[in-house]
Amino acid sequence: MIAALATAAFLATFWMLAMTGLAILEDSGAKIVAALNGRSPLAMTPLVRPVSWKVSPRVRARPALPARPTLRAAA
Protein backbone atom coordinates (compact mmCIF):
# COMPACT_ATOMS: atom_id res chain seq x y z
CA MET A 1 0.00 0.00 0.00
CA ILE A 2 2.86 2.36 0.81
CA ALA A 3 4.45 1.67 -2.59
CA ALA A 4 1.22 2.63 -4.36
CA LEU A 5 0.97 5.91 -2.42
CA ALA A 6 4.64 6.69 -3.04
CA THR A 7 4.19 6.03 -6.76
CA ALA A 8 1.12 8.27 -6.87
CA ALA A 9 2.98 11.05 -5.05
CA PHE A 10 5.95 10.71 -7.41
CA LEU A 11 3.75 10.82 -10.50
CA ALA A 12 1.84 13.84 -9.18
CA THR A 13 5.09 15.68 -8.49
CA PHE A 14 6.48 14.75 -11.90
CA TRP A 15 3.26 15.96 -13.57
CA MET A 16 3.44 19.29 -11.73
CA LEU A 17 7.08 19.77 -12.76
CA ALA A 18 6.23 18.96 -16.37
CA MET A 19 3.34 21.45 -16.39
CA THR A 20 5.55 24.14 -14.87
CA GLY A 21 8.24 23.51 -17.48
CA LEU A 22 5.71 23.69 -20.29
CA ALA A 23 4.32 26.96 -18.92
CA ILE A 24 7.82 28.45 -18.81
CA LEU A 25 8.52 27.31 -22.37
CA GLU A 26 5.21 28.74 -23.52
CA ASP A 27 5.99 32.14 -22.00
CA SER A 28 9.64 32.51 -22.97
CA GLY A 29 10.38 29.72 -25.42
CA ALA A 30 10.99 32.13 -28.29
CA LYS A 31 13.55 34.03 -26.21
CA ILE A 32 15.34 30.79 -25.33
CA VAL A 33 15.52 29.68 -28.96
CA ALA A 34 16.73 33.12 -30.08
CA ALA A 35 19.44 33.08 -27.40
CA LEU A 36 20.58 29.62 -28.45
CA ASN A 37 20.83 30.83 -32.05
CA GLY A 38 22.84 33.91 -30.99
CA ARG A 39 20.06 36.41 -31.61
CA SER A 40 19.40 37.35 -28.00
CA PRO A 41 18.47 40.98 -27.24
CA LEU A 42 21.43 41.10 -24.87
CA ALA A 43 23.80 39.93 -27.62
CA MET A 44 22.65 42.63 -30.06
CA THR A 45 24.23 46.07 -30.06
CA PRO A 46 21.92 48.61 -28.44
CA LEU A 47 20.40 51.37 -30.56
CA VAL A 48 21.07 53.95 -27.84
CA ARG A 49 24.59 54.66 -26.67
CA PRO A 50 25.12 53.80 -23.01
CA VAL A 51 25.36 56.73 -20.64
CA SER A 52 28.27 56.90 -18.23
CA TRP A 53 29.02 59.33 -15.47
CA LYS A 54 31.63 59.73 -12.82
CA VAL A 55 30.63 58.83 -9.29
CA SER A 56 32.69 60.11 -6.41
CA PRO A 57 32.34 58.60 -2.95
CA ARG A 58 31.16 60.88 -0.17
CA VAL A 59 32.96 58.96 2.51
CA ARG A 60 35.64 60.95 4.30
CA ALA A 61 38.78 59.11 5.26
CA ARG A 62 39.25 58.89 9.01
CA PRO A 63 42.66 59.73 10.42
CA ALA A 64 44.60 56.74 11.72
CA LEU A 65 44.32 56.26 15.45
CA PRO A 66 47.53 56.02 17.40
CA ALA A 67 48.27 52.57 18.79
CA ARG A 68 48.02 52.36 22.57
CA PRO A 69 50.25 49.91 24.42
CA THR A 70 47.33 48.62 26.52
CA LEU A 71 45.44 47.55 23.42
CA ARG A 72 48.53 45.87 21.98
CA ALA A 73 48.99 43.86 25.15
CA ALA A 74 45.34 42.79 25.11
CA ALA A 75 45.59 41.48 21.59
C-alpha positions as MATLAB code, in Angstrom:
seq = 'MIAALATAAFLATFWMLAMTGLAILEDSGAKIVAALNGRSPLAMTPLVRPVSWKVSPRVRARPALPARPTLRAAA';
ca = [
       0.000    0.000    0.000;
       2.861    2.358    0.807;
       4.451    1.669   -2.592;
       1.221    2.631   -4.360;
       0.975    5.914   -2.420;
       4.642    6.691   -3.040;
       4.195    6.025   -6.756;
       1.120    8.267   -6.871;
       2.977   11.050   -5.051;
       5.950   10.709   -7.412;
       3.747   10.824  -10.505;
       1.836   13.844   -9.182;
       5.092   15.680   -8.491;
       6.479   14.746  -11.903;
       3.265   15.960  -13.567;
       3.437   19.293  -11.727;
       7.077   19.773  -12.757;
       6.232   18.958  -16.366;
       3.338   21.455  -16.388;
       5.550   24.144  -14.870;
       8.241   23.510  -17.479;
       5.707   23.694  -20.289;
       4.316   26.964  -18.919;
       7.818   28.453  -18.810;
       8.518   27.315  -22.372;
       5.208   28.739  -23.522;
       5.995   32.135  -21.997;
       9.638   32.506  -22.968;
      10.377   29.716  -25.419;
      10.991   32.125  -28.293;
      13.552   34.025  -26.214;
      15.338   30.792  -25.329;
      15.516   29.676  -28.965;
      16.733   33.124  -30.083;
      19.442   33.082  -27.399;
      20.578   29.617  -28.453;
      20.830   30.834  -32.052;
      22.837   33.908  -30.993;
      20.058   36.409  -31.612;
      19.403   37.353  -28.005;
      18.471   40.982  -27.236;
      21.431   41.101  -24.867;
      23.802   39.932  -27.619;
      22.653   42.625  -30.056;
      24.230   46.066  -30.063;
      21.917   48.607  -28.441;
      20.405   51.370  -30.561;
      21.066   53.949  -27.838;
      24.593   54.662  -26.671;
      25.121   53.802  -23.012;
      25.360   56.734  -20.642;
      28.267   56.897  -18.226;
      29.019   59.330  -15.471;
      31.633   59.732  -12.815;
      30.631   58.830   -9.288;
      32.693   60.108   -6.407;
      32.336   58.598   -2.950;
      31.158   60.877   -0.173;
      32.958   58.960    2.514;
      35.639   60.950    4.296;
      38.784   59.114    5.265;
      39.251   58.894    9.005;
      42.662   59.727   10.416;
      44.600   56.744   11.720;
      44.317   56.261   15.450;
      47.534   56.024   17.404;
      48.267   52.570   18.795;
      48.022   52.356   22.569;
      50.252   49.912   24.424;
      47.332   48.623   26.520;
      45.445   47.549   23.417;
      48.529   45.868   21.982;
      48.991   43.862   25.151;
      45.344   42.789   25.106;
      45.587   41.481   21.587;
];
